[in-house]
Amino acid sequence: MTVLEKPVPVAAKPVAKPKRRWHRIAIPFGVVLALIVATLVLHSLNEPEVDDPDFLSPISSAGLGSATLADRLIERGVHVERQTRTSDALLSAYQGDATLLIPAPELMHRDYLRMLRSMPPSTRVVLVEPDNGVLTRSDAPIEQVDRRWATAVVPPGGCVVTGLTQAGPAAVRHSAYAAFDDGRYCYEQGVVAVRWQLTELIAVGSADPFRNDRLDENDNLGFALGLLGQQPKLVWLDVHQTEPGPKVDPNASPGSDGVPPSLAPGGGGTGDGTGEGSGDGQGSGSGSGTGQTEQGSGEASGQPEEDSASPPDPPTLFDALPPWFWATLAGLALLVVLLAVAAARRLGPPVAEPLPFRVRGAETVLGRARLYQRAGAMLSGAQTMRRTVGPQIAVAVGLPPTAEAEAVATAIATQHGGDPADYLAVLADDLPKKDAELVALAARLDALLALVTAPPQGENRG
C-alpha cells in the first residue's frame, strides 16, 4: 500500500497583487461626465431667470433688460405703460387699443391667466415662451410641442401676423408651438397667433428678441418693434415673483361681459397715465407717471374687505429647486453607475498569479478519479481514458493521432493478428456501467497499449 506524502509547501514568496485597472475606464468616463455636468451648469446659469428683477424689464439697462426696446418703441410714438401688478395690467389692457406684454407668464395666477380671454378684440396679448404648464392652467388653445437646447435663428417663412410681415430672421425658436384650432404660424412655429374668444393671443418661443444684449442681432429689433408697436399703447407687465390670485366676487353673474369687478388682491387701481398705477384696496390710488390714477377697484365694486384672495398655485419640488441642481444630481447618479460597473468586473488581460503550493500529479489523478466515482460518471471516465490512450495506440501502429477507432482496430489486427472487433470494443464500443467494468476497461487499454508498443522479438535477442 502506497502511503501518500503530504505536499511540501514551497518557500513563501511575496504574491504580487493584481493591479486594479478600473481607473483606466473610470477616469475617461469621469472626465467626460465632468465636462457634461459643467456644460449643463453653465448652460443653466446662462439661461435667464424670470425672477431676476432685470429680466425683460422696461427700465433695466442690463443685458437681460429691455430698456433699449422700450426707448425705441417710445420713439415710434408707442405709449409704454409699465405695470408691476397683474391686476393693474389687465385692467389697463381691457380698455382696448393696447398690446399686453407678459414676459413671465409662469408667475401669473391661474385665474389671471384665464382672464386673458376676456380682453377686447383691439387688445393683443403677447406671452413670452409659455410652457405647457402655463398653457394648461390658462386653458389657452395652444400647446408647446418642442423645446431646443439653445435658441435658433429662423426665417419668418411667409408670416401673415400683423406687424411681422416685413420682419427678417430672428432668434425666436427656443420653443415651438401648435394651435388646437386654426392658428397663424411664423418662424418655424416659434411664433403662433390664435383667436381666443375675442382676444388675439400670440406665443413667442424665446425672450432673445426683447433683450438689450440681443436686440441688434439679426432682425430681432425689427421683430420686437413690429410685434409690440401695432397699438398706440403697450402695457408692459413687469412682475418677477408669484402673486396671489384675484378675489372671487359672489355677486358676479356667470358669463357677464367685462373684467370681473375685483381683479387685484384687496382691490387695485387703474393707471391711465404714462407710469405705473396701484391701489391699496381702500379706495386710494397712487400713480408714478404723469397721468392720474382712479380710485381702487375695491371701493368701486363694493367688494367686502373680508373677502380672501384665492391662494396661488403651489410650486412643485421640481420648480422649487434650480435647474443646475437637477443637472448636477443626474451627473452624479451617472458617475455612481459608471463606478459600479467599473468595480463590478475588472477589464483587461488575465493576470498570472503564482500557486500557493505544488500538487503532485498522482494526487491530481486520484482526486479527479474520486470526483468521477462520486458522480457515477462511468461513461465520462471511459471517454477520458480512451482520449488519452487512443492517440498513443494510433501513432504506435503508424496512423495519425486523429484516426478513427475502426481504422486503428484494423491496423492492430493486421500487424499483431486477432479479431478487429475485439480491438474496436476496447477502443470505442464497450460502455462500462459499473466500477468493475471501468477498471477492466482500463486494464484492457493498458494491455493493448503494451501490445502495440512492445519491441519485436528479434530486437530483444540483440
C-alpha positions in Angstrom: 0.0 0.0 0.0 1.4 3.3 -1.0 1.5 6.0 1.6 0.8 9.4 0.2 3.1 12.0 1.4 1.8 15.4 2.5 2.5 18.1 0.0 5.7 20.0 0.8 4.9 23.7 0.7 7.1 25.9 -1.5 9.0 28.6 0.2 6.9 31.6 0.8 7.1 34.1 -1.9 5.6 37.6 -2.0 2.4 37.3 -4.0 2.1 40.3 -6.3 -1.3 41.8 -6.0 -3.0 42.3 -9.3 -3.1 45.9 -10.4 -6.5 47.5 -10.3 -7.4 48.7 -13.8 -10.8 50.1 -13.1 -9.3 53.6 -13.2 -8.5 53.2 -16.8 -12.2 53.1 -17.5 -13.4 55.3 -14.7 -11.1 58.2 -15.4 -12.1 58.8 -19.0 -15.7 58.5 -18.2 -15.3 60.7 -15.2 -13.6 63.4 -17.3 -16.4 63.2 -19.9 -19.0 63.3 -17.2 -17.4 66.3 -15.5 -17.5 68.1 -18.9 -21.1 67.3 -19.3 -22.0 68.4 -15.8 -20.0 71.6 -16.3 -21.7 72.3 -19.6 -25.2 71.7 -18.1 -24.4 74.0 -15.1 -23.0 76.8 -17.3 -26.0 76.4 -19.7 -28.3 76.6 -16.7 -26.6 79.7 -15.4 -26.7 81.3 -18.8 -30.4 80.8 -19.1 -32.3 83.8 -17.9 -34.3 83.5 -14.7 -37.7 85.1 -14.7 -37.4 86.1 -11.1 -34.4 88.2 -11.9 -35.5 91.9 -11.4 -33.7 92.8 -14.7 -35.4 90.1 -16.8 -37.2 91.9 -19.7 -37.8 95.0 -17.5 -38.5 98.1 -19.5 -36.5 100.2 -17.0 -33.4 97.9 -16.9 -30.3 98.6 -18.9 -28.7 95.2 -18.0 -28.2 92.6 -20.7 -31.4 90.8 -19.6 -33.4 94.0 -19.5 -35.4 95.7 -22.2 -34.9 99.5 -21.6 -33.5 99.8 -25.2 -36.6 98.3 -26.7 -38.8 100.5 -24.6 -37.0 103.6 -25.8 -37.3 102.5 -29.4 -41.0 102.0 -29.0 -41.4 105.4 -27.4 -39.5 107.0 -30.3 -42.1 105.4 -32.7 -44.9 107.0 -30.7 -46.0 104.0 -28.7 -47.1 104.8 -25.1 -45.2 102.3 -22.9 -47.0 101.8 -19.6 -45.2 99.7 -17.0 -47.3 97.8 -14.5 -45.9 96.0 -11.5 -49.2 94.2 -10.6 -51.0 91.8 -12.8 -54.4 93.2 -11.8 -53.5 96.7 -12.9 -52.1 95.4 -16.2 -55.3 93.5 -17.0 -57.5 96.5 -16.2 -55.4 98.8 -18.3 -55.3 96.4 -21.3 -59.0 95.8 -21.0 -59.6 99.4 -22.1 -58.7 98.3 -25.6 -56.3 99.6 -28.3 -53.4 98.1 -26.5 -50.8 95.4 -26.5 -50.3 93.5 -23.3 -46.8 92.1 -23.0 -46.3 89.3 -20.4 -42.6 88.4 -20.2 -43.1 85.9 -17.3 -46.4 84.1 -17.7 -45.4 81.3 -15.4 -45.6 83.8 -12.5 -49.2 84.6 -13.2 -52.0 83.0 -11.2 -54.3 80.6 -12.9 -57.3 82.9 -12.6 -55.4 85.9 -14.1 -54.3 83.7 -17.0 -57.9 82.7 -17.7 -59.0 86.4 -17.7 -56.9 87.0 -20.8 -59.7 85.5 -22.9 -61.9 88.4 -21.8 -59.8 91.1 -23.4 -61.5 93.1 -26.2 -60.7 92.4 -29.9 -58.5 95.5 -30.1 -56.1 94.2 -27.4 -53.2 91.9 -28.4 -51.8 89.6 -25.7 -48.2 88.5 -26.1 -46.8 85.7 -24.0 -43.1 85.2 -23.9 -42.1 81.5 -24.1 -45.1 80.0 -22.1 -44.6 76.3 -21.2 -47.3 73.7 -21.2 -48.0 74.3 -17.5 -48.9 77.9 -18.3 -51.0 77.0 -21.3 -52.8 74.2 -19.4 -53.7 76.5 -16.5 -54.9 79.2 -18.8 -57.0 76.8 -21.0 -55.4 78.6 -24.0 -55.8 76.8 -27.3 -52.0 76.4 -27.8 -49.6 73.7 -26.7 -45.8 73.6 -26.6 -44.6 70.9 -28.9 -40.8 71.3 -28.8 -38.0 73.0 -26.9 -34.4 73.3 -28.1 -31.2 73.3 -26.1 -30.4 76.8 -27.5 -32.4 79.5 -29.3 -32.2 79.1 -33.1 -32.3 82.0 -35.6 -35.0 81.1 -38.2 -36.6 83.0 -41.1 -40.2 84.2 -40.9 -41.4 81.8 -43.5 -44.2 83.9 -45.1 -45.6 85.2 -41.8 -49.0 86.8 -42.0 -49.2 88.0 -38.4 -49.8 91.8 -38.4 -46.6 93.6 -37.8 -44.3 90.7 -38.7 -44.9 90.6 -42.5 -41.8 92.7 -43.1 -39.6 91.3 -40.3 -36.5 89.3 -41.1 -34.8 86.3 -39.5 -34.9 86.5 -35.7 -33.8 84.4 -32.7 -37.3 83.2 -31.7 -37.2 79.4 -31.9 -36.3 78.2 -28.4 -39.8 76.7 -28.1 -42.2 75.7 -30.8 -46.0 75.7 -30.5 -49.1 74.3 -32.2 -52.6 75.6 -32.1 -55.6 73.4 -31.3 -57.7 75.3 -33.9 -56.8 77.5 -36.7 -53.6 79.3 -36.0 -51.2 81.5 -37.9 -47.6 80.2 -37.7 -44.3 82.1 -38.2 -40.6 81.4 -37.7 -41.0 77.6 -37.9 -43.6 77.5 -35.2 -41.6 79.8 -33.0 -44.5 82.2 -33.1 -48.1 81.3 -33.2 -51.2 83.6 -33.2 -54.7 82.4 -32.4 -58.1 84.0 -31.6 -59.0 83.1 -28.1 -62.6 84.1 -28.0 -62.2 87.8 -28.9 -58.6 88.1 -27.8 -55.6 87.9 -30.2 -53.2 85.7 -28.3 -49.6 85.4 -29.6 -47.0 83.0 -28.1 -43.3 83.8 -28.8 -40.8 81.0 -28.4 -37.9 83.0 -27.0 -37.1 86.1 -24.9 -34.0 86.9 -27.0 -35.6 89.4 -29.4 -36.6 91.6 -26.4 -33.2 91.6 -24.5 -30.8 94.6 -24.6 -27.8 92.3 -25.4 -29.6 90.5 -28.3 -31.6 93.3 -29.8 -29.1 94.2 -32.5 -28.5 90.6 -33.6 -30.1 89.5 -36.9 -33.5 91.3 -37.2 -34.5 90.9 -33.5 -35.2 94.6 -33.2 -37.5 94.6 -36.3 -39.3 91.6 -34.9 -39.9 93.2 -31.5 -40.9 96.6 -32.9 -43.4 95.0 -35.3 -44.9 92.7 -32.7 -45.3 95.3 -29.9 -45.8 98.5 -31.9 -49.1 97.9 -33.6 -51.3 99.6 -30.9 -50.9 103.1 -29.5 -50.4 101.7 -26.0 -48.1 98.9 -24.7 -49.0 97.6 -21.3 -45.7 96.0 -20.0 -46.2 93.7 -17.1 -43.0 93.9 -15.1 -43.5 91.2 -12.4 -40.8 89.0 -11.0 -42.5 87.0 -8.3 -45.6 84.9 -8.0 -48.7 87.0 -7.0 -51.8 85.7 -5.2 -54.9 85.4 -7.3 -57.9 87.7 -7.5 -60.8 87.8 -5.1 -63.9 86.0 -6.0 -66.9 88.3 -6.4 -70.0 86.4 -5.2 -72.3 88.9 -6.9 -70.8 88.5 -10.4 -73.2 86.8 -12.8 -71.8 83.9 -14.8 -71.0 84.7 -18.4 -71.2 88.5 -17.9 -69.1 90.6 -20.2 -66.2 92.7 -19.0 -63.4 92.3 -16.4 -64.5 90.9 -13.1 -65.2 93.7 -10.5 -62.2 92.8 -8.4 -59.0 91.8 -10.1 -56.4 92.7 -7.5 -55.9 91.2 -4.1 -57.7 93.8 -1.9 -58.7 95.8 -4.9 -56.5 97.7 -7.4 -56.4 101.0 -9.1 -56.1 101.5 -12.8 -53.3 103.6 -14.1 -54.1 105.7 -17.2 -51.0 107.8 -17.1 -47.6 107.1 -18.5 -46.3 105.4 -15.4 -47.4 102.6 -13.1 -50.6 102.7 -11.0 -51.6 100.9 -7.9 -54.4 100.9 -5.4 -54.5 99.8 -1.8 -58.0 98.4 -1.8 -59.4 101.1 0.4 -60.3 103.5 -2.3 -57.0 105.3 -2.5 -54.7 105.0 -5.5 -51.2 106.3 -6.4 -49.5 106.8 -9.8 -45.9 107.3 -10.5 -46.4 108.7 -14.0 -47.7 112.0 -15.4 -51.3 110.9 -15.6 -54.0 110.4 -13.0 -54.9 107.3 -11.2 -58.5 106.3 -10.5 -59.8 105.0 -7.2 -59.1 101.4 -6.3 -61.5 98.9 -7.6 -62.1 97.6 -4.1 -64.4 100.6 -3.3 -65.8 100.9 -6.8 -67.0 97.3 -6.9 -68.3 97.3 -3.3 -66.1 94.3 -2.7 -66.3 93.3 1.0 -63.0 93.8 2.8 -63.1 90.4 4.5 -63.1 88.5 1.2 -60.0 86.4 1.0 -57.8 86.1 -2.1 -57.5 82.9 -4.0 -54.3 81.0 -3.0 -51.6 80.9 -5.6 -50.8 77.7 -7.3 -48.4 75.6 -5.1 -45.0 75.2 -6.6 -43.8 71.7 -7.3 -40.5 70.3 -6.0 -39.1 70.5 -9.5 -39.9 74.2 -9.7 -38.6 74.9 -6.2 -35.0 73.8 -7.0 -32.9 75.4 -9.7 -32.2 73.6 -12.9 -28.5 73.3 -12.3 -29.3 71.2 -9.1 -31.1 68.6 -11.1 -28.4 68.6 -13.8 -25.7 68.0 -11.1 -27.8 65.3 -9.5 -28.2 63.5 -12.7 -24.5 63.7 -13.4 -23.6 62.3 -10.0 -26.1 59.4 -10.5 -24.4 58.6 -13.8 -21.0 58.7 -12.2 -22.1 56.3 -9.5 -23.4 53.9 -12.1 -20.1 54.0 -14.1 -18.0 53.4 -10.9 -20.2 50.5 -10.0 -19.8 49.0 -13.5 -16.0 49.5 -13.4 -15.8 47.9 -9.9 -18.0 45.0 -10.7 -15.7 43.5 -13.3 -12.0 44.1 -13.9 -11.4 44.6 -17.5 -8.1 43.8 -19.3 -5.9 40.7 -19.9 -5.7 37.9 -17.3 -3.2 38.3 -14.6 -0.8 35.4 -13.8 -0.7 34.6 -10.2 1.8 32.1 -8.6 0.3 29.0 -7.0 0.5 28.9 -3.2 1.8 25.3 -3.2 2.5 22.4 -5.5 0.3 19.3 -6.0 1.8 16.0 -7.1 0.5 14.6 -10.4 -0.6 11.3 -8.7 -2.7 13.3 -6.3 -4.4 15.2 -9.1 -5.2 12.0 -11.0 -6.5 10.4 -7.8 -8.6 13.4 -6.9 -10.1 13.5 -10.4 -10.9 9.8 -10.3 -12.7 10.2 -7.0 -14.8 13.0 -8.4 -15.8 10.7 -11.3 -16.6 8.0 -8.9 -18.7 10.2 -6.6 -20.6 11.5 -9.6 -21.1 8.0 -11.0 -19.7 9.2 -14.3 -18.7 5.8 -15.8 -19.0 7.0 -19.4 -17.1 10.2 -18.8 -14.3 8.2 -17.2 -14.2 5.7 -20.1 -14.1 8.6 -22.6 -11.3 10.3 -20.7 -9.1 7.1 -20.7 -9.8 6.5 -24.4 -9.0 10.1 -25.4 -5.7 9.7 -23.6 -4.6 6.2 -24.7 -6.3 6.1 -28.2 -3.9 8.6 -29.9 -0.9 6.8 -28.4 -2.1 3.4 -29.9 -2.8 5.1 -33.3 0.7 6.5 -33.5 2.2 3.1 -32.5 0.5 1.4 -35.4 1.6 4.1 -37.9 -1.6 6.1 -38.0 -2.2 9.8 -37.2 -3.4 10.6 -33.6 -6.8 11.6 -35.0 -7.5 8.3 -36.8 -10.9 6.7 -36.4 -11.2 3.8 -34.0 -12.2 1.4 -36.8 -9.0 2.1 -38.7 -6.9 1.7 -35.6 -8.5 -1.7 -34.8 -7.9 -2.9 -38.4 -4.3 -1.8 -38.2 -3.7 -3.6 -34.9 -5.2 -6.8 -36.3 -3.1 -6.6 -39.4 0.1 -6.1 -37.5 -0.5 -8.3 -34.5 -3.3 -10.6 -35.5 -6.6 -11.2 -33.8 -10.1 -10.1 -34.4 -10.6 -6.4 -35.2 -14.0 -6.4 -33.4 -12.2 -7.2 -30.1 -9.9 -4.3 -30.5 -12.8 -2.0 -31.6 -14.7 -3.0 -28.4 -11.8 -1.8 -26.3 -11.2 1.4 -28.3 -14.9 2.5 -28.7 -17.7 0.0 -28.3 -17.7 -1.2 -24.7 -19.7 1.1 -22.4 -19.0 0.3 -18.7 -21.8 0.6 -16.3 -20.1 -0.4 -13.1 -16.9 0.4 -11.3 -15.6 -3.2 -12.0 -16.3 -2.8 -15.7 -14.5 0.5 -15.8 -11.5 -1.0 -14.0 -11.5 -3.9 -16.5 -11.6 -1.5 -19.4 -8.6 0.4 -18.0 -6.7 -2.8 -17.8 -7.5 -3.8 -21.4 -6.5 -0.4 -22.7 -3.1 -0.7 -20.9 -2.7 -4.2 -22.3 -3.5 -3.0 -25.8 -1.1 -0.1 -25.5 1.6 -2.5 -24.3 1.0 -4.8 -27.2 1.4 -2.2 -29.9 4.4 -0.5 -28.2 6.3 -3.7 -27.4 9.5 -4.1 -29.4 9.8 -7.0 -31.9 11.3 -10.3 -30.5 14.3 -10.0 -32.8 15.3 -6.7 -31.1 15.1 -8.4 -27.6 17.7 -11.0 -28.6 20.2 -8.4 -29.5 
